[in-house]
Amino acid sequence: MPTKFEQNKEDCKEKQPCPRSRGIKALIIFTALAVTSLGSAAASPPSLTITDADNGGSFTCRVGELITVRTRNPATGGYNIVNPVFNPEILKLQAKKELPPEPAPFPKLGDFGTLVFEFEAIGVGETNLTIEIARDWEVNKSPEEYLKVKILAVK
């Protein structure tokens, strides 16, 4: 009785599907799928994420790039977010989301979740991106700066 190696060798000689060729075909298919998935990931626009820790910072992005601002919801003390202030020729607000607080064994005191603003850089130039807060009942008081960064959009 021939060994498995000898039988595989004979199958390949007789033009039967060679077990090694099946492995090579699988490797080729896997490689093609991997390259395809990398290509689709590269096709999506790059993104920049800004958080509370970045307050006062400066950032450079390219036109078409997505900018996500994630900040703590300042609802404690009755504050509300005022619409973000920025140059609309450079940035476009795509979405605003309010996320609930992260689940934890014990809720954190004063945690009102996270606010997420999604922008797209649509023009070349420099703009301040300012998130302001205000209390509804303080009508004679200007909104306070909560988060401010400088954005430089390039081609």
C-alpha positions as CSV (number, residue, x, y, z in Angstrom):
1,M,0.0,0.0,0.0
2,P,1.5,3.4,-1.0
3,T,2.1,6.1,1.6
4,K,0.0,9.3,1.6
5,F,2.9,11.2,0.0
6,E,3.2,8.6,-2.7
7,Q,-0.5,8.6,-3.4
8,N,-0.5,12.4,-3.6
9,K,2.4,12.2,-6.0
10,E,0.5,9.7,-8.2
11,D,-2.7,11.8,-8.1
12,C,-0.8,14.8,-9.4
13,K,0.8,12.7,-12.2
14,E,-2.6,11.4,-13.3
15,K,-3.9,15.0,-13.7
16,Q,-6.1,14.5,-10.7
17,P,-6.8,17.6,-8.5
18,C,-3.6,17.8,-6.5
19,P,-4.1,18.5,-2.8
20,R,-1.3,21.0,-2.9
21,S,-2.9,22.9,-5.8
22,R,-6.1,23.3,-3.7
23,G,-4.0,24.9,-0.9
24,I,-2.4,27.3,-3.5
25,K,-5.8,28.2,-4.9
26,A,-7.1,28.9,-1.3
27,L,-4.1,31.1,-0.7
28,I,-4.7,33.1,-3.9
29,I,-8.3,33.6,-3.1
30,F,-7.5,34.7,0.5
31,T,-4.9,37.2,-0.8
32,A,-7.3,38.6,-3.4
33,L,-9.9,39.1,-0.7
34,A,-7.4,40.8,1.6
35,V,-6.2,43.2,-1.1
36,T,-9.9,44.0,-2.0
37,S,-10.7,44.8,1.6
38,L,-7.6,47.0,2.0
39,G,-8.5,48.9,-1.1
40,S,-12.0,49.7,0.2
41,A,-10.6,50.8,3.5
42,A,-8.2,53.1,1.7
43,A,-11.0,54.6,-0.3
44,S,-12.8,56.0,2.7
45,P,-11.7,59.6,3.7
46,P,-9.2,59.9,6.5
47,S,-10.5,61.1,9.9
48,L,-9.4,63.2,12.8
49,T,-10.8,62.8,16.3
50,I,-10.6,65.7,18.8
51,T,-11.5,65.2,22.5
52,D,-11.6,67.4,25.7
53,A,-7.9,66.7,26.2
54,D,-7.2,68.6,22.9
55,N,-8.7,71.9,24.1
56,G,-6.5,74.8,22.9
57,G,-4.7,72.6,20.3
58,S,-4.1,73.1,16.6
59,F,-4.8,70.5,13.9
60,T,-4.1,70.1,10.2
61,C,-6.4,68.1,8.0
62,R,-7.1,67.8,4.3
63,V,-10.1,68.9,2.4
64,G,-12.6,66.0,2.4
65,E,-11.3,64.7,5.7
66,L,-13.8,64.0,8.5
67,I,-13.3,65.6,11.9
68,T,-15.0,64.1,14.9
69,V,-15.3,66.1,18.2
70,R,-16.1,64.0,21.2
71,T,-16.7,66.0,24.4
72,R,-18.2,65.4,27.8
73,N,-21.9,66.5,28.0
74,P,-21.8,69.6,30.3
75,A,-25.5,69.3,31.3
76,T,-24.5,69.3,35.0
77,G,-25.3,72.7,36.4
78,G,-27.9,73.3,33.8
79,Y,-25.6,74.0,30.9
80,N,-26.5,73.3,27.3
81,I,-24.3,73.3,24.2
82,V,-24.8,76.3,21.9
83,N,-24.3,75.5,18.2
84,P,-20.6,75.2,17.4
85,V,-18.9,78.3,16.0
86,F,-16.7,77.8,12.9
87,N,-16.2,79.2,9.4
88,P,-18.8,77.5,7.1
89,E,-16.5,78.0,4.1
90,I,-14.0,75.6,5.7
91,L,-16.0,73.2,7.8
92,K,-19.5,71.7,7.4
93,L,-21.3,70.2,10.4
94,Q,-22.5,66.8,9.2
95,A,-24.1,65.4,12.4
96,K,-24.5,66.0,16.2
97,K,-25.2,63.0,18.5
98,E,-25.8,62.7,22.2
99,L,-24.5,59.4,23.6
100,P,-25.7,58.1,27.0
101,P,-23.2,57.6,29.9
102,E,-21.0,54.5,29.7
103,P,-22.6,51.7,31.7
104,A,-20.7,51.0,34.9
105,P,-21.4,49.1,38.0
106,F,-22.2,52.4,39.7
107,P,-23.2,55.5,37.8
108,K,-20.7,58.4,37.9
109,L,-22.1,61.4,39.6
110,G,-22.6,64.2,37.0
111,D,-22.0,62.0,34.0
112,F,-24.5,63.1,31.3
113,G,-22.8,61.2,28.5
114,T,-20.8,62.3,25.5
115,L,-21.6,64.8,22.7
116,V,-20.2,63.9,19.3
117,F,-20.0,66.4,16.5
118,E,-19.0,65.3,13.0
119,F,-17.6,67.8,10.6
120,E,-16.2,67.6,7.1
121,A,-13.4,69.9,5.8
122,I,-14.9,71.4,2.7
123,G,-12.5,74.3,1.9
124,V,-8.9,75.4,2.3
125,G,-8.1,77.8,5.1
126,E,-7.9,78.2,8.9
127,T,-10.8,78.4,11.3
128,N,-11.4,78.2,15.0
129,L,-13.8,75.5,16.0
130,T,-15.5,76.6,19.3
131,I,-18.0,74.7,21.3
132,E,-19.8,77.0,23.7
133,I,-22.2,76.4,26.6
134,A,-24.9,78.5,28.2
135,R,-27.7,78.3,30.7
136,D,-31.2,79.0,29.4
137,W,-32.0,81.3,32.3
138,E,-28.9,83.5,32.0
139,V,-30.2,85.6,29.2
140,N,-27.9,88.6,29.8
141,K,-24.8,86.5,29.8
142,S,-22.8,85.5,26.7
143,P,-22.1,81.8,26.2
144,E,-18.9,80.4,27.7
145,E,-16.2,78.8,25.7
146,Y,-16.2,75.0,26.5
147,L,-13.8,73.6,23.9
148,K,-11.8,75.5,21.3
149,V,-9.3,74.2,18.7
150,K,-7.8,75.7,15.6
151,I,-8.3,73.8,12.3
152,L,-6.0,74.3,9.3
153,A,-7.5,72.6,6.2
154,V,-5.2,72.0,3.3
155,K,-5.5,70.4,-0.2
